[in-house]
Amino acid sequence: MELTETKTDSGRPRAKGRSRPVLPAQVLKAFGPDFLDACLCRDWLLERLHPTGPVCPWCGMAITSPRSRATFRQLGRVQCTICQKFFTGLSGTVLSKTGLEPQGYLLLCLLLALGQGDQAIAGKLNVNRETVRRWRLRFQALERVWSEKP
């Protein structure tokens, strides 16, 4: 699996610890057999959500402890040594508090990028069609916000 695809921001200021969303077109471009492995799928997503490595979404402090980095990579709960707040690898991202696992999120992105309808996607993910519609609208808004202007 190729893990080197990263783009630079267009110069817009971002809040401390804020991550760039992973959009359907990116998933479609990178999709391959490795995505069938849950660990590789999770790792690919975390590398895109946190291209500079794990940081506290509250204060922006880098997580340097090997144990905390491993917990973060496993989507476990980590406590920041500076602000003392708890977070996971999904905190402060588009996946925060959604209930979607990384594999489900990437499958949603892939099916949206392939042009599948909301009902078909809902059936594959075992969610309501309205949930898929809301994700589609969310992605459209994110693409507008994060699109780089020439």
N, C-alpha and C positions, 0 to 999 in steps of 0.2 A: 504494500500500500504506500503510495507516495504521500509523504507528510510534509512536503516543503512548500506547498502552495499557501502563501500569505500575501496580503496586499497592505500597503501603507494607508493610513488615514488621509483624508483630503485636507488635513489641517484644522478640522473642527475641534474645539476643546472638548474633552470628555471628563466626566466626574471621576474622582479617585476610585480605582478598583472596577470601573465600569468595563464590561466586556463587549466586544463586537458580536452581533448575532450571526449564527450560521444559517444561511438562506438556502432555499430549495435548489437553486441553480448550482451552488457550490457542492451540495451533496450529489447531485446528478453527475457532475463532472468527475468527482472523486470515487464514485461508487464502483466497487469491484468485489471479488470473492472474499476479501478480508473482512468486509462488513458483516459477514455471517458469523464472525467470531465476536461474541459480546464484549470481551476485554479490548480487542482492537478497535471495535466500534466506539466504545466509551473513550478510549485514549485519543482517537482521531478527533472526536467532538471536543474533548477538554483542551486539546492543543489549539483548536480554532477559537474556542471561547476565551482561552487564557494564553495568547501567543507569547507573552513575556514571562509566563510561569505563574504559579499560584500566588495570589495576593489577597489580602483581606478586602472584601468589598466595602467595608465601613471606613477604614482609615487608609487603605492603599499600601500598607506595609507588606513587603515580600515575605513569604513563608519559606524559611531557610532550613528548619529542622528536618532531617531525613525522615523521622517518624511522622511528623505532621504532613510532609509532602506525600508520603505513601498513603496516609489516611485520606488526604485530599483527592488523590488519584483514584481511590476506591469509593469516592463519593461519601466518605464518612464525615463526621462532624469534627471540625478543627476549632480550637480556641486561639484567637490572636493574642500574642504576647504583649502587644502594645495597648490595644483598646479593650481587651478581655472579652470581646464579643465572639459568639459562636457562628460558624458558617460551614457550608459544604462547597464542593466544586461547582454546584449549580446555583448557589446563592448569588443574587445580583445579576443573573443572566436571564435570557428570554425563557429559560426552563424553570426558573425559580417558582416553587409552589404550584406547578402545573399537574403534577402526578404522572407526567410522562417520563418513562425511562429513556436513556439515550437511544436505544434501538428503536423504540416507538417513534421518537422525534425524528430520527433519520429516515425511517420508513415513511412517515408523514411528508417530510420534505421531498423524498424521492418520488412518491406518488403524485404530489402536487406538481413537481417539475415535469413529470411525464404527462400531465394534463388530465389525470383521472378526476372523475366527478366526486363531489362531496359524499354522496351515498355509498359509492364503491369504497372510498377511503375509510369511511366510518365503519363499514363492515369488516375491513381488514384489521382496523385498530380496536374494534369493539368499543366504539364511542358513539355518541349521538352525532347526527349529521350537522346539527347546529354548532357543535364544538369544532368540527372541521371547517365550517364556514367562517367562524370567528378566527381560527388560525390563519386561514387564507387572507382575510382582511388584515390581520396583524402583520403577516409577511409583506403584503403590499405596502403597508405603512412603513415598515422597517426598510424595505428596498428604496423607498423614496428618501428616507432620512439618511441612509448610509451610502446612497449612490454617489460615486465620485464624479464631480463636474470637471469637464476638460479645461 
